[in-house]
Amino acid sequence: MTGQSVAAAAEEEEQQVVEPEKFLTAGIGCFPEMKVVMVGYALTSKKVKSFLQPNFQKLARNKGIVLVAIDQSRALTDQGPFDIVLHKLSGKEWRRVLEDYRDAHPEVTVLDPPDAIQQLHNRQSMLQAVANLNLSGPCGTFGVPKQLVIEKDPSSIPVAVKKAGLKLPIVAKPFIAKSHKISLTYDEVSLKNLEPPLVLQEFINHGGVLFKVFIVGETIKVLRRFSLPNINKRELSSNSGVHHFPRVSCAAASADEADLDPHVAELPPRHFLESLAEELRRRLGLRLFNLDIIREHGTKDHYYVIDINYFPGYGKMPEYEHIFTDFLLSFAHRK
């Protein structure tokens, strides 16, 4: 692939691609009794900084994992040999390159297949796999908030919302899942001020806490994060307009050590989450993603998946270095 084509693909998705560089180099001789796992990576500069942290690099090297930056100016088929290709780039050209590479090298594990990742790029298809699940049982129910896609014409939104049966307040999210920005609209008139294309979701009171479920292959890790607070009827009637939030949840908003109401802080049942993760891995064809889950306030077991992200910020996940390196090594053990 030429430098020009990669630049065009990156520009299409407004992502900055890291310059080709080897973060870790090691020959077979460095690990005389250890099978070396060659991992070629193609990540944005932001992902390189957050994911390839020094402790991760050191542990990977000690376990026989060699991380090599894929040179974007050269044909991927001329590089390697790799056991695994780890990536988080997008654009039509990059998807074509990966698909061609998979056809030429079926023995290489690509994390994850580009066509599978594509379904998480818009928020309409993103939650469809969850909506099609039937995991209701004695431990609770999983679903998705009632939602509506608005492609254009903001003046039509109030009528569309009423027709779809969505209740105020309404959460508005960009249709393309490149941004974490959301808006909260309290009144019907202000719905006209939203900017399509977007997805509208019915806001569900959840005690101001969401659960981030990180999935790395068959391993899951659950963290609490502060979220939007509950909205009561008085607040709904006394507020108006569109309220913008650049990001609802981040690592700085950790709620794991906070003094929370036990009913709000209680994590979803572990085996319930494992069943959900297993089923979504199968349906989505992905092994690296996370789920944002909320519990409806006032209930013990009514859960909603409100977002799914591919290759999320694993650097914020405790013990990610051990979890991720073990995950990479598992592919070598299968061969």
Order of alpha helices (4+ residues) and beta strands (2+ residues): alpha-beta-alpha-alpha-beta-beta-alpha-beta-alpha-alpha-alpha-beta-beta-alpha-beta-beta-beta-beta-beta-alpha-beta-alpha-alpha-beta-beta-alpha
